[in-house]
Amino acid sequence: MFQNHRARPCPPMPGMPRHWCEDEHLLASPCQQPEDFTLQDPWRVWRISSEFVEGFDALARVNRAVTLFGSARVKPGDPTYAAAQETARLLGQAGFSIITGGGPGVMEAGNRGADDIGARSIGLNIQLPFEQHANPYADTQVTFRYFFVRKTMFVKYALGFVIFPGGFGTMDELFESLTLIQTGKIRNFPVVLYDTAHWKGLLDWMRGALLERGLVSAHDLDLMILCDTPEEACSAVVRSTQDTDWLAAMEEMARMEAQRAYGRHHED
């Protein structure tokens, strides 16, 4: 039988400080909490609520923005970094603010491109067990304790996503945005995937492993817009704001397929 015990932080990687994060406390199983954990979580709700308020307050005047995602591991001089910087510059020139995760790599490139053109440059950083330094190109910096609060801000204040090659965090944001569109939580929301060759393997797998088994519909796959130049990425976002019918039909077909699936499940 398991005994309650206080969760212990994982040992730090060599040369890296290790800190407890609020997300870790929140997501820890009851068996990893002190015996009085039921007295802690209700009070944690107040901190979560205050973090939402802080985010809403900081971003209240953002009304035309695009969120850029991609790897934190690419460096200046990498083609992906250069593409993200130029895409952000073009979007800023078109009147959009740029939102990123506030860190290095594609995030830095996005904020840097916005800064180059004088557009508002927003970095939404996250507290991690190891230090993530904010990049110097964001004129608005907000640091969050909870991933789900930060993710809400990425979606709420953006008119669309431009997604560059990246890892698990990037994939998380991609599939969450598709789910929100498919279920009708967000509408007229372009999801632009940059670098067709990079995404080809994933899309081929989705067509085979998912579409052929009926686990997704063809309309779901239509929700992703592929592009290979910063100009194409910017054009897709601009078009979605000028021609609201362009995405509406594709999104509605995906929602109808999802409704049919949930309806059949309910009837069974």
DOZATOR-276108 format. One record per residue: residue in one letter; y, z, x of N, C-alpha, C in turn; residue number from 1. Coordinates in steps of 0.05 Angstrom, whole numbers, plus 32768, in hexadecimal, padded with zeros to 4 digits. Layout:
N
REC|a|Y|Z|X|Y|Z|X|Y|Z|X|NUM
...
//
This chain:
268
REC|m|7FE8|8000|8011|8000|8000|8000|8019|8000|8012|1
REC|f|802D|7FEF|800A|8045|7FED|801A|8057|8005|8015|2
REC|q|8064|800D|802A|8077|8023|8028|8093|8017|802C|3
REC|n|80A7|8023|801E|80C2|801A|8021|80CB|8022|803D|4
REC|h|80DA|8010|804A|80E5|8016|8064|80FF|8007|8067|5
REC|r|810F|8010|8078|8129|8003|807D|8123|7FE9|808D|6
REC|a|812E|7FD3|8083|812A|7FBA|8091|8137|7FBB|80AD|7
REC|r|8129|7FAF|80C0|8134|7FAE|80DB|813D|7F92|80E2|8
REC|p|8153|7F8F|80EF|815C|7F75|80F7|8149|7F69|810B|9
REC|c|8146|7F4E|810A|8136|7F40|811E|8143|7F43|8139|10
REC|p|8133|7F42|814F|8140|7F44|8169|8152|7F2C|816E|11
REC|p|8168|7F30|817C|817A|7F19|8181|816E|7F05|8194|12
REC|m|8177|7EEC|8192|8171|7ED8|81A6|817E|7EE0|81C0|13
REC|p|8172|7ED9|81D6|817F|7EE0|81F0|819C|7ED6|81F1|14
REC|g|81AD|7EE9|81F9|81C9|7EE2|81FC|81D9|7EE1|81E2|15
REC|m|81CC|7EE7|81CB|81DA|7EE5|81B1|81DA|7F01|81A4|16
REC|p|81F1|7F0A|819C|81F2|7F24|818D|81E5|7F21|8172|17
REC|r|81D8|7F36|8168|81CB|7F35|814E|81D8|7F48|813B|18
REC|h|81E1|7F3F|8124|81F0|7F50|8111|81E2|7F4F|80F6|19
REC|w|81E2|7F65|80E8|81DA|7F65|80CD|81EE|7F55|80BC|20
REC|c|81E4|7F46|80A9|81F5|7F37|8096|81F0|7F41|807A|21
REC|e|8205|7F3E|8069|8203|7F47|804D|81ED|7F38|803E|22
REC|d|81EA|7F1E|8044|81D5|7F0E|8038|81B9|7F1A|803D|23
REC|e|81B5|7F24|8056|819B|7F30|805D|8196|7F49|804C|24
REC|h|81AA|7F5A|8049|81A7|7F72|8039|81A1|7F6A|801C|25
REC|l|81B0|7F57|8011|81AC|7F4F|7FF5|8190|7F44|7FF0|26
REC|l|8186|7F33|8003|816D|7F25|7FFE|8155|7F35|8008|27
REC|a|8159|7F4C|8014|8142|7F5B|801D|8132|7F65|8006|28
REC|s|8118|7F63|8008|8105|7F6D|7FF4|8108|7F8B|7FF0|29
REC|p|8103|7F95|7FD8|8104|7FB2|7FD4|80F4|7FC2|7FE8|30
REC|c|80DD|7FB6|7FF2|80CD|7FC4|8005|80DA|7FC5|8020|31
REC|q|80F0|7FB6|8024|80FE|7FB7|803E|8118|7FC7|803C|32
REC|q|811C|7FD4|8025|8134|7FE3|8020|812F|8001|8022|33
REC|p|8144|8010|8026|8141|802D|8023|8138|8034|8007|34
REC|e|812E|804C|8003|8123|8054|7FE9|8138|8054|7FD3|35
REC|d|8151|8057|7FDA|8166|8057|7FC6|8172|803B|7FC2|36
REC|f|8163|8026|7FC7|816E|800B|7FC6|817A|8004|7FAA|37
REC|t|816F|8011|7F95|8179|800B|7F7A|8196|8015|7F77|38
REC|l|819F|8027|7F89|81BA|8031|7F88|81CD|801F|7F98|39
REC|q|81C2|800E|7FA9|81D2|7FFD|7FBA|81D9|7FE2|7FAE|40
REC|d|81C5|7FD4|7FA2|81CA|7FB9|7F98|81DF|7FB7|7F82|41
REC|p|81DF|7FCA|7F6F|81F5|7FC8|7F5B|8210|7FC9|7F67|42
REC|w|8214|7FDA|7F7C|822E|7FDB|7F88|8234|7FC2|7F99|43
REC|r|821F|7FB5|7FA2|8223|7F9C|7FB1|8230|7F87|7FA0|44
REC|v|822B|7F88|7F86|8236|7F75|7F73|8255|7F74|7F75|45
REC|w|8261|7F8C|7F7A|827E|7F8D|7F7C|8287|7F7D|7F94|46
REC|r|8279|7F7F|7FAA|8280|7F70|7FC2|827D|7F52|7FBD|47
REC|i|8268|7F4A|7FAF|8264|7F2E|7FA9|827A|7F24|7F97|48
REC|s|8281|7F34|7F83|8297|7F2C|7F71|82B1|7F29|7F80|49
REC|s|82B7|7F3B|7F92|82D0|7F3A|7FA2|82D0|7F21|7FB4|50
REC|e|82B9|7F19|7FBD|82B8|7F02|7FCF|82BD|7EE8|7FBF|51
REC|f|82B3|7EE7|7FA6|82BA|7ED1|7F95|82D9|7ED0|7F90|52
REC|v|82E4|7EE7|7F8A|8301|7EE8|7F85|8311|7EDF|7F9E|53
REC|e|8309|7EE8|7FB5|8317|7EE0|7FCE|8315|7EC1|7FD2|54
REC|g|82FD|7EB6|7FCD|82FA|7E99|7FD0|830A|7E89|7FBC|55
REC|f|8309|7E92|7FA2|8319|7E84|7F8E|8337|7E86|7F94|56
REC|d|8340|7E9D|7F9E|835C|7EA0|7FA4|8365|7E8E|7FBB|57
REC|a|8355|7E8D|7FD0|835C|7E7D|7FE7|835C|7E5F|7FE2|58
REC|l|834C|7E56|7FCF|8349|7E3A|7FCA|8355|7E31|7FAF|59
REC|a|8363|7E43|7FA2|836D|7E3D|7F87|837E|7E24|7F85|60
REC|r|838C|7E1C|7F9A|839E|7E05|7F98|8391|7DEB|7FA3|61
REC|v|8377|7DEC|7FA9|8368|7DD4|7FB2|835F|7DC5|7F99|62
REC|n|8369|7DAD|7F95|8362|7D9E|7F7D|8356|7D82|7F83|63
REC|r|8359|7D78|7F9C|834D|7D5E|7FA3|8341|7D62|7FBF|64
REC|a|8327|7D68|7FC0|831A|7D6E|7FDA|82FF|7D61|7FDA|65
REC|v|82F5|7D5D|7FF2|82DA|7D53|7FF7|82CD|7D65|800B|66
REC|t|82B4|7D6C|8006|82A6|7D7D|8019|8294|7D6C|802B|67
REC|l|8296|7D71|8045|8285|7D63|8059|8270|7D76|8064|68
REC|f|8257|7D6C|8065|8241|7D7C|8070|8234|7D6C|8087|69
REC|g|8227|7D7B|8099|8218|7D6E|80AE|8212|7D82|80C4|70
REC|s|8204|7D79|80D8|81FA|7D8B|80ED|8210|7D9A|80FC|71
REC|a|820B|7DB3|8102|821C|7DC3|8113|8217|7DBD|8130|72
REC|r|8202|7DAD|8136|81F9|7DAA|8152|8204|7D91|8160|73
REC|v|8211|7D7F|8151|821C|7D67|815E|8236|7D6E|816C|74
REC|k|823B|7D60|8182|8252|7D66|8193|8267|7D50|8192|75
REC|p|827F|7D55|819A|8293|7D40|819D|8288|7D2A|81AF|76
REC|g|828B|7D11|81A7|8280|7CFB|81B6|8267|7CF0|81A9|77
REC|d|8259|7D01|8198|8242|7CF7|8189|824C|7CE5|8173|78
REC|p|823E|7CCE|816D|8246|7CBC|8158|824A|7CC9|813D|79
REC|t|8239|7CDD|8137|823B|7CEB|811D|8255|7CFB|811C|80
REC|y|825B|7D08|8131|8274|7D18|8133|828C|7D05|812E|81
REC|a|828C|7CEE|813C|82A2|7CDB|813A|82A4|7CD0|811E|82
REC|a|828D|7CCB|8111|828D|7CC0|80F6|8298|7CD5|80E2|83
REC|a|8290|7CEE|80E6|829A|7D03|80D4|82B8|7D07|80D7|84
REC|q|82C1|7D06|80F0|82DE|7D0A|80F4|82EE|7CF3|80E8|85
REC|e|82E5|7CDA|80EB|82F3|7CC3|80E0|82F1|7CC3|80C1|86
REC|t|82DA|7CCB|80B6|82D8|7CCC|8099|82EB|7CE0|808D|87
REC|a|82ED|7CF7|809A|8300|7D0C|8091|831D|7D02|8093|88
REC|r|8322|7CF4|80A9|833E|7CEA|80AC|8345|7CD6|8096|89
REC|l|8332|7CC4|8090|8337|7CB0|807B|833A|7CBE|805F|90
REC|l|8329|7CD1|805A|832B|7CE0|8041|8345|7CEF|803F|91
REC|g|834E|7CFB|8055|8368|7D09|8056|837E|7CF6|8051|92
REC|q|837D|7CDE|805D|8391|7CCA|8059|8392|7CC1|803C|93
REC|a|837B|7CC2|802E|8379|7CBA|8012|8382|7CD0|7FFF|94
REC|g|838A|7CE7|800A|8395|7CFD|7FF9|8382|7D14|7FF4|95
REC|f|836B|7D15|8002|8357|7D2A|7FFD|835A|7D40|8012|96
REC|s|8356|7D59|800A|8351|7D6E|801D|8334|7D6D|8026|97
REC|i|832E|7D79|803D|8313|7D79|8048|8309|7D95|8049|98
REC|i|82F1|7D99|803F|82E3|7DB3|8040|82CA|7DB0|8051|99
REC|t|82C6|7DC3|8063|82AD|7DC4|8073|82A4|7DE1|8074|100
REC|g|828D|7DE4|8082|8283|7DFF|8086|8291|7E0E|809C|101
REC|g|82A5|7E02|80A8|82B7|7E11|80BA|82AD|7E15|80D6|102
REC|g|8294|7E0C|80DC|8288|7E10|80F7|828B|7DF8|8109|103
REC|p|8278|7DF5|811C|8279|7DDF|812F|826C|7DC6|8124|104
REC|g|8269|7DB2|8135|825B|7D99|812E|826A|7D89|811A|105
REC|v|825B|7D7F|8106|8267|7D6F|80F1|827D|7D7E|80E2|106
REC|m|827A|7D98|80DF|828E|7DA9|80D2|82A9|7DA7|80E2|107
REC|e|82A7|7DAB|80FC|82BF|7DA9|810D|82CB|7D8D|810B|108
REC|a|82BA|7D78|810B|82C3|7D5D|810A|82D2|7D57|80F0|109
REC|g|82C8|7D62|80DA|82D5|7D5E|80C1|82F0|7D6B|80C0|110
REC|n|82F2|7D84|80C8|830B|7D92|80C9|831F|7D85|80DD|111
REC|r|8314|7D7B|80F2|8325|7D6D|8107|8331|7D53|80FC|112
REC|g|8320|7D44|80ED|832B|7D2B|80E1|8341|7D31|80CD|113
REC|a|833D|7D46|80BD|8352|7D4D|80AA|836B|7D56|80B9|114
REC|d|8368|7D65|80CE|837E|7D6F|80DD|838D|7D57|80EB|115
REC|d|837E|7D43|80F3|838A|7D2C|8100|839F|7D1E|80EE|116
REC|i|8399|7D1D|80D4|83AA|7D0F|80C2|83BE|7D21|80B3|117
REC|g|83BC|7D3B|80B7|83CD|7D4E|80AA|83C4|7D56|808E|118
REC|a|83AB|7D51|8088|83A0|7D59|806E|8397|7D76|806F|119
REC|r|8395|7D82|8058|838C|7D9E|8057|836F|7D9F|8061|120
REC|s|836A|7DB2|8074|8351|7DB4|8081|8346|7DD0|807D|121
REC|i|832F|7DD2|806E|8325|7DEB|8064|830A|7DF1|8071|122
REC|g|8306|7E08|807C|82ED|7E10|8088|82E2|7E29|807A|123
REC|l|82CA|7E26|806E|82BE|7E3D|8060|82A7|7E47|8071|124
REC|n|82AD|7E5B|8081|829A|7E65|8095|8286|7E78|8087|125
REC|i|8271|7E7F|8096|825D|7E92|808B|8256|7EA6|80A0|126
REC|q|8253|7EBF|8098|8249|7ED4|80AA|822C|7ED0|80AF|127
REC|l|8224|7ECE|80C8|8208|7EC9|80D0|81FF|7EE0|80E2|128
REC|p|81E5|7EE3|80E5|81DA|7EF8|80F7|81E4|7EF3|8114|129
REC|f|81EA|7EDA|811B|81F6|7ED4|8135|8212|7EC9|812F|130
REC|e|8222|7ECA|8143|823F|7EC3|813F|8242|7EA5|813B|131
REC|q|8250|7E9D|8125|8258|7E81|8122|8277|7E81|8123|132
REC|h|8281|7E75|8138|829E|7E74|813C|82AA|7E5F|812A|133
REC|a|82C0|7E65|811E|82CF|7E51|810E|82DB|7E3D|8121|134
REC|n|82DA|7E24|8118|82E7|7E0F|8128|8305|7E11|8125|135
REC|p|8314|7E06|8139|8331|7E0A|8139|8341|7DF6|8128|136
REC|y|8333|7DE5|8119|8341|7DCF|810B|8346|7DD4|80ED|137
REC|a|833D|7DEB|80E3|8341|7DF1|80C7|835A|7E02|80C3|138
REC|d|836C|7DF9|80B1|8384|7E09|80AD|8380|7E1F|8098|139
REC|t|836A|7E1C|8088|8362|7E31|8076|8346|7E3A|807D|140
REC|q|8342|7E53|8085|8328|7E5D|808D|8321|7E74|807A|141
REC|v|8309|7E73|806E|82FF|7E89|805E|82E2|7E8E|8068|142
REC|t|82DC|7EA7|806E|82C2|7EAF|8077|82B3|7EBF|8061|143
REC|f|829B|7EB6|805B|828C|7EC2|8045|8274|7ED2|8050|144
REC|r|826D|7EE6|8041|8255|7EF6|8048|823C|7EEA|803B|145
REC|y|8240|7EDE|8023|8229|7ED5|8013|8228|7EB6|8011|146
REC|f|8211|7EAB|8018|820E|7E8E|8017|8214|7E83|7FFB|147
REC|f|820B|7E90|7FE6|820E|7E85|7FCC|822B|7E84|7FC2|148
REC|v|823B|7E97|7FCC|8257|7E96|7FC5|8264|7E7F|7FD3|149
REC|r|825E|7E7C|7FED|8269|7E65|7FFC|8260|7E4A|7FF0|150
REC|k|8247|7E48|7FE8|823D|7E2F|7FDD|824C|7E28|7FC3|151
REC|t|8253|7E3D|7FB3|8262|7E38|7F9B|827D|7E2B|7FA2|152
REC|m|828A|7E35|7FB7|82A4|7E2A|7FBF|82A2|7E0D|7FC8|153
REC|f|828C|7E06|7FD6|8288|7DEB|7FDF|8288|7DD7|7FC8|154
REC|v|827C|7DE0|7FB2|8279|7DCE|7F9B|8292|7DCF|7F89|155
REC|k|829B|7DE7|7F83|82B0|7DEB|7F6F|82CA|7DDC|7F77|156
REC|y|82D1|7DDD|7F90|82EB|7DD2|7F98|82E9|7DB5|7FA4|157
REC|a|82D1|7DA9|7FA1|82CE|7D8E|7FAC|82CA|7D7A|7F95|158
REC|l|82D3|7D61|7F99|82CE|7D4B|7F87|82B5|7D3C|7F8F|159
REC|g|82A9|7D42|7FA6|8291|7D35|7FAF|8289|7D3F|7FCA|160
REC|f|8271|7D37|7FD3|8267|7D3E|7FED|8263|7D25|7FFE|161
REC|v|8269|7D27|8018|8261|7D13|802B|824F|7D22|803F|162
REC|i|8236|7D18|8041|8221|7D27|8050|8218|7D17|8068|163
REC|f|821C|7D22|807F|8214|7D15|8098|81FA|7D21|80A1|164
REC|p|81ED|7D14|80B4|81D3|7D1F|80BE|81D6|7D3C|80C6|165
REC|g|81C2|7D4B|80BD|81C2|7D68|80C3|81A7|7D75|80BE|166
REC|g|81A6|7D8F|80C0|818D|7D9D|80BE|8188|7DAA|80A3|167
REC|f|817C|7DC1|80A3|8174|7DCE|808A|818C|7DD5|8078|168
REC|g|81A2|7DDE|8084|81B9|7DE5|8074|81C5|7DCC|8066|169
REC|t|81C6|7DB6|8074|81CF|7D9D|8069|81BD|7D94|8052|170
REC|m|81A3|7D95|8057|8190|7D8D|8042|8192|7D9F|8029|171
REC|d|8197|7DB9|802E|819B|7DCC|8018|81B2|7DC3|8006|172
REC|e|81C8|7DBC|8013|81E0|7DB4|8003|81DB|7D9A|7FF5|173
REC|l|81CD|7D87|8002|81C6|7D6D|7FF5|81B6|7D72|7FDC|174
REC|f|81A0|7D80|7FDD|818F|7D83|7FC6|819B|7D95|7FB1|175
REC|e|81AB|7DA8|7FB9|81B9|7DB8|7FA4|81CC|7DA7|7F94|176
REC|s|81DB|7D96|7FA2|81EE|7D85|7F93|81E0|7D72|7F80|177
REC|l|81C9|7D67|7F89|81BA|7D55|7F77|81AF|7D64|7F5F|178
REC|t|81A7|7D7C|7F63|819D|7D8D|7F4D|81B3|7D93|7F39|179
REC|l|81CB|7D99|7F43|81E1|7DA0|7F32|81EA|7D87|7F21|180
REC|i|81E9|7D6F|7F2D|81EF|7D57|7F1F|81D9|7D52|7F0A|181
REC|q|81C0|7D53|7F12|81AA|7D4D|7F01|81A9|7D5F|7EE8|182
REC|t|81B1|7D78|7EEC|81B1|7D8B|7ED6|81CB|7D8D|7EC7|183
REC|g|81DF|7D7C|7ECE|81F8|7D7B|7EBF|820B|7D91|7EC6|184
REC|k|8207|7D9F|7EDC|821A|7DB4|7EE4|8234|7DA9|7EF0|185
REC|i|8231|7D92|7EFE|8249|7D84|7F09|8247|7D67|7F01|186
REC|r|825E|7D5A|7EFE|825E|7D3E|7EF4|8272|7D2D|7F05|187
REC|n|826D|7D13|7F05|827E|7D01|7F14|8282|7D0B|7F31|188
REC|f|826B|7D10|7F3D|826B|7D1D|7F57|825B|7D0C|7F6B|189
REC|p|8269|7CFC|7F7C|825B|7CEB|7F8F|824E|7CFC|7FA5|190
REC|v|8235|7CF4|7FAB|8226|7D00|7FC2|8221|7CE9|7FD5|191
REC|v|8231|7CE8|7FEA|8230|7CD2|7FFD|8220|7CDA|8016|192
REC|l|820C|7CCB|801C|81FB|7CD0|8034|8204|7CBC|804A|193
REC|y|820D|7CC7|8060|8216|7CB6|8076|8200|7CB0|808A|194
REC|d|81FC|7C97|8091|81E9|7C8D|80A4|81CE|7C87|8096|195
REC|t|81CD|7C6F|808B|81B5|7C66|807C|819C|7C6A|808B|196
REC|a|819C|7C62|80A5|8184|7C63|80B5|817A|7C80|80B8|197
REC|h|818C|7C93|80BA|8184|7CAF|80BC|8176|7CB9|80A3|198
REC|w|8180|7CB1|808C|8175|7CBC|8072|815D|7CAC|8068|199
REC|k|8157|7C95|8075|8142|7C83|806A|8127|7C91|8068|200
REC|g|8120|7CA1|807C|8106|7CAE|807C|8104|7CC1|8064|201
REC|l|8118|7CD1|805F|8119|7CE3|8049|8117|7CD4|802E|202
REC|l|8127|7CBF|802B|8127|7CB0|8012|810C|7CA2|800E|203
REC|d|8100|7C98|8023|80E6|7C8B|8020|80D1|7CA0|8017|204
REC|w|80D3|7CB8|8022|80C0|7CCD|801A|80C5|7CD4|7FFD|205
REC|m|80DE|7CD6|7FF4|80E4|7CDD|7FD9|80D9|7CC8|7FC5|206
REC|r|80DC|7CAE|7FCD|80D2|7C99|7FBC|80B4|7C99|7FBA|207
REC|g|80A7|7CA1|7FD0|808A|7CA2|7FD0|807F|7CBC|7FC5|208
REC|a|8084|7CD2|7FD2|8078|7CEB|7FCB|8083|7CF6|7FB0|209
REC|l|809C|7CF0|7FA9|80A8|7CFC|7F91|80A9|7CE8|7F7A|210
REC|l|80B4|7CD1|7F7F|80B8|7CBD|7F69|809E|7CB3|7F5F|211
REC|e|808C|7CAC|7F70|8072|7CA0|7F68|8062|7CB4|7F58|212
REC|r|8065|7CCD|7F5C|8057|7CE2|7F4D|8066|7CEB|7F34|213
REC|g|807E|7CDF|7F30|808D|7CE7|7F18|809B|7D02|7F1B|214
REC|l|809E|7D0B|7F34|80AB|7D25|7F38|80CA|7D23|7F37|215
REC|v|80D4|7D0B|7F3C|80F0|7D05|7F38|80F1|7CE9|7F2B|216
REC|s|8108|7CE2|7F21|810B|7CC7|7F15|811B|7CB5|7F28|217
REC|a|8119|7C9B|7F23|8128|7C88|7F33|8146|7C8E|7F30|218
REC|h|814E|7C97|7F19|816B|7C9D|7F15|8174|7CB5|7F26|219
REC|d|8162|7CC7|7F2C|8169|7CDD|7F3E|8170|7CD3|7F5A|220
REC|l|8161|7CC0|7F63|8166|7CB5|7F7E|817F|7CA4|7F7E|221
REC|d|8188|7C9A|7F67|81A1|7C8B|7F66|81B9|7C9C|7F69|222
REC|l|81B6|7CB7|7F68|81CD|7CC9|7F6B|81D7|7CCA|7F87|223
REC|m|81C8|7CBF|7F9B|81D0|7CC0|7FB6|81DC|7CA5|7FBE|224
REC|i|81F4|7CA6|7FCA|8202|7C8D|7FD2|8200|7C8B|7FF1|225
REC|l|81F5|7C76|7FFA|81F1|7C72|8017|8209|7C62|8023|226
REC|c|8211|7C6A|803B|8226|7C5B|8048|8222|7C5D|8066|227
REC|d|822F|7C4C|8075|822C|7C4A|8092|8246|7C49|80A1|228
REC|t|825D|7C4B|8093|8276|7C4B|80A1|8288|7C60|8094|229
REC|p|829B|7C6B|80A2|82AF|7C7D|8096|82BE|7C70|807F|230
REC|e|82C3|7C56|8081|82D2|7C48|806C|82C1|7C47|8052|231
REC|e|82A7|7C42|8055|8296|7C42|803D|8294|7C5E|8030|232
REC|a|8292|7C72|8040|8291|7C8D|8036|82AA|7C94|8026|233
REC|c|82C1|7C8E|8032|82DB|7C94|8025|82DD|7C83|800C|234
REC|s|82D6|7C6A|800D|82D8|7C59|7FF6|82C7|7C63|7FDE|235
REC|a|82AF|7C6E|7FE4|829E|7C78|7FCE|82AC|7C90|7FC0|236
REC|v|82B7|7CA1|7FD0|82C5|7CB9|7FC4|82DD|7CB0|7FB4|237
REC|v|82ED|7C9F|7FBF|8305|7C95|7FB2|82FD|7C87|7F98|238
REC|r|82E9|7C77|7F99|82E1|7C68|7F80|82D8|7C7C|7F6A|239
REC|s|82CB|7C92|7F72|82C2|7CA5|7F5D|82D9|7CB2|7F4F|240
REC|t|82F0|7CB4|7F5C|8308|7CC0|7F4F|8317|7CAC|7F3F|241
REC|q|8315|7C92|7F45|8324|7C7E|7F37|8314|7C70|7F21|242
REC|d|82FA|7C71|7F23|82E9|7C64|7F0F|82D4|7C78|7F06|243
REC|t|82DA|7C88|7EF3|82C8|7C9E|7EEA|82AF|7C93|7EDD|244
REC|d|82AF|7C7A|7ED5|8297|7C6F|7EC8|8282|7C67|7EDD|245
REC|w|828B|7C64|7EF6|8279|7C5A|7F0B|8261|7C6C|7F0E|246
REC|l|8265|7C86|7F11|824F|7C99|7F15|8244|7CA4|7EFB|247
REC|a|8254|7CA3|7EE6|824C|7CB0|7ECD|8231|7CA6|7EC2|248
REC|a|822D|7C8B|7EC3|8214|7C80|7EB8|81FC|7C89|7EC9|249
REC|m|81FE|7C88|7EE3|81E8|7C90|7EF5|81E2|7CAE|7EF1|250
REC|e|81F6|7CBE|7EF0|81F2|7CDB|7EEC|81E5|7CE1|7ED1|251
REC|e|81EF|7CD3|7EBC|81E5|7CD8|7EA1|81C7|7CD0|7E9F|252
REC|m|81BF|7CBA|7EAC|81A3|7CB2|7EAB|8192|7CC7|7EB9|253
REC|a|819B|7CD2|7ECF|818C|7CE7|7EDD|818A|7D00|7ECC|254
REC|r|819F|7D06|7EBE|819E|7D1E|7EAC|818B|7D1A|7E95|255
REC|m|818B|7D01|7E8A|8179|7CFB|7E73|815C|7CFE|7E7C|256
REC|e|8156|7CF4|7E94|813A|7CF6|7E9D|8133|7D14|7EA1|257
REC|a|8145|7D23|7EAC|8140|7D40|7EAF|813C|7D4E|7E94|258
REC|q|814C|7D47|7E80|8149|7D53|7E66|812F|7D4C|7E59|259
REC|r|8126|7D33|7E5D|810C|7D2B|7E52|80F5|7D3B|7E5F|260
REC|a|80F7|7D3F|7E79|80E3|7D4E|7E88|80E2|7D6B|7E7E|261
REC|y|80F9|7D78|7E7C|80FA|7D94|7E73|80F2|7D96|7E56|262
REC|g|80F9|7D81|7E46|80F1|7D81|7E2A|80D3|7D80|7E26|263
REC|r|80C6|7D6E|7E36|80A9|7D6C|7E35|809C|7D86|7E3D|264
REC|h|80A7|7D92|7E52|809C|7DAB|7E5C|809E|7DC1|7E46|265
REC|h|80B5|7DC1|7E38|80B9|7DD5|7E23|80A6|7DD0|7E0C|266
REC|e|80A1|7DB7|7E05|808E|7DB1|7DEF|8072|7DB9|7DF6|267
REC|d|806B|7DB6|7E10|8050|7DBD|7E18|804C|7DDC|7E17|268
//
